[in-house]
Amino acid sequence: MKLVLHNYWRSSASHRVRIGLGLKELAYEYIVVNIVKHEQHGEAYRARNPMAQVPTLEITEDDGTVRMIAQSLPILEYLDERFPERPIMPKDLLARARTRQLAEIVNSGIQPLQNLTTTKAVKAFGGDEVVWPKSFIADGLVAFERVAAEVAGTFCVGDAPTIADCFLIPQLVSARRFGVDIAKHTLLLGIEERCLAMPAFANAAPDRQPDAVK
């Protein structure tokens, strides 16, 4: 089997999947889709991902069958179910639900309001695309920390990294990029420090990717 990740260095959704692949210790081919240059809107890429977004995971089975999965959360859940070694979802039912809850705070509550498509639209309407997402990011991180405070151990949910951590770390990167003050989030910053000590998180960082703009 071969895995190919179509992604972009600065995309937080791509960043999540890179972390997950690292935690699973899965080798993959890195294909750049430059969303700033609108490469995601080309017909070849739309055939892989009709939403014209990153990331897309391309899976080539040993028999040559090719399958595509888009959207970071289902990609990560697929990887966990397909490769159960080194799990990134807890076994406990409630802990699994909390993990998804934390992921969705970022995925549904913050990400759509900070992504490039939205900020470009805000700018086109005459708004400030940098100021626009700040309150959504700040409020989302407050909510994330309140939920995490109930279930965190070394990581967001317990003492092993999960999908929740895959979502948190890229969101903290985005928060800093948009100038959001995160100093008060001591729980989240502690989790971030422990995550970044792990190669799977450190190697997935945007500035370590081959297409990173320095």
N, C-alpha and C positions, 0 to 999 in steps of 0.2 A: 504494500500500500504506500502511496505517496500523498503527502499533504502540501498544498500550496496556499499561502496566505496572501491574498490581494489586499493591500493596505497602504496606509500613508503614515509617515513618521509622527506627525503631530495630532493625528486623530486619536481622541481618547478612547473611542470604541475599539480601534485597532490595538491600542496599547493594552486594553483589557485582555484581548485574545492572545497577544504575545506573552503576557504574564502566564495565562493559563497553559499555553503550550510549554512554557518553561517549567512550570510546576509539574507538568506531566512528563517532562523530559522527552518530548517528542520533537524529532527533527522535521523541519519544514523548509520549503523554498519561499523566499521573500520576494514578492512581486510588487513593485511600486505602482500605485494609482495616484497620480498627483491631482488632488481635488482642487487645488488653487488654479491649476491649468485646465480644469474641467474635464480631465481624462475620464472621469466616472460617467460622463454623459455620452461617450462613444458607443456605437452600436455593439461592438465586441464585448464591452464590459456590461452593458445593459442585458446582454444575453445571459450573463452570469448572475446579474443582480438587477432585477427590474426596477428597484427603487433607486438605482444609481447612487448607492452609498457604499462606504467602506466600514468594516471589512467584509470580505467574502472568503470563506474557506472552501477550497476545491479539493475534493477527495477522489483519487484514482485508485480503485480497488485492484487487487492482484489479477483479476480477470479482465481488466481494462475498462470496467464501468466507471464513468465519471459522474460525480454528484456534487452539487453546490449547496452550501448552507450560508445564509446571510443573517445579520443581526447578532451582536456579540453575546447576548444571553443564551439563545439557543445553541450557538456554536460551543460555548463553554459547557453547557449541559450535555450536549452530544459527546464532547470529548470525555467528560466524566463517566458517561454511561458506556461509551465504546471502549475506553481504556480505564477500567476500574482501579488499576494500581495507582497509588498515590492520589487518593480521592481529594476532590476540591469541593465536595458537598458533605455535610455531616450525615451520619446514619440516623440520628434521632429525628423523628418527624417534625417536632416543633422547631428544633434548631435549623432544619432544612427550610422551613417556612420563614424563619427569621432571616436566614441568609438571603433568600429571594426578596424579602421585604427590603432589606438594606440595599441590595442591588437595584431594586426598582425605584427607590428614592432617588438614586442617581440617574438611572436609565430613563425613567418617565418624568420625574419631578424636576430635574436639573438639565440634563443633556439637551432636550429639544429646544430649550431656551437659550443655550449658549453656542449651539453649533453654527457652522459657517453659513449655512443657508439662511438661518434666522437673523444672524447679525448683519448679513448683507442686505436683507430685506429691511431691517430697522434703519440702516444707513440710507437706503433708497428713499425711505419715507421722511428723511430729514432728522432722524434720531442719532444719538451717540451710541455706536455699536460696542464701545468699550464699557460705558456706564450701564447700558441696558441689562446685561446678565448678572451684574454684581449682587443685586438683592436676592435673585433666585438662587444663586450659588450659596450666598450666606445663609439664607433660610433653610436650604436643603441640608447644609452641613450641620446646622443646629439640630434638625430632625434626625439626621443620621447618627449623631453622637448620642442623642437621647435613647435611641433604640439600641445602639451598640453598648451603651452603659449597662444594659440589662443582661447582655449575653457575652460580652467580651472576656477574653482571657489574655493570652499573649497576642492574639489576633482579633479580628472583628467578632468572630463567633467561636469561642473556645480557644484552644491552644494549638490549632493547626490552621494554616492558611486556607481560605475558602474563596468562592466566587465573590463574596462580599469584599474581600481585600483586593481582588482583581478590579473591582469597580472603584474602591476608595482611592487607591494610589493615583490613578490617572486623573481623578477628580481634584485631588489636591494640587496636582501639576497645573490643571486648568485654573484653579482658584488663584494660584500665584500669578499666572499669566495675565489674568484679568484684574489683578491688583486687589483681591479680596483679602482682608485681614483675617488670618487664621490662627493667630498666636494664642487665642483663648481656648482652642480645641486641643487641650493637652492630651486627652485620651487618644484622639485620632493621630496626633503627631507622634505619640509614643508607638502606636501601631505602625505608622509609616516608617519610623526608624528601624523597627524590628524587621519589617518587610524588606526594606532596601538593603539589609545585611545579607539577604538571600540572593544568590545569582539569578534566579528566575525573575525577580523584580528588577534588580539592578540592570541586567542585560536587556530588559524590555523597555528601558527608559527611552523617551523620544530622541534625546541627543546622542544616543548610541546607535541609531539606525542608519543604514547606508545612504538614505536619501535626506538625512537631517540637514537643515540649513543652519550653519553655524553663525 
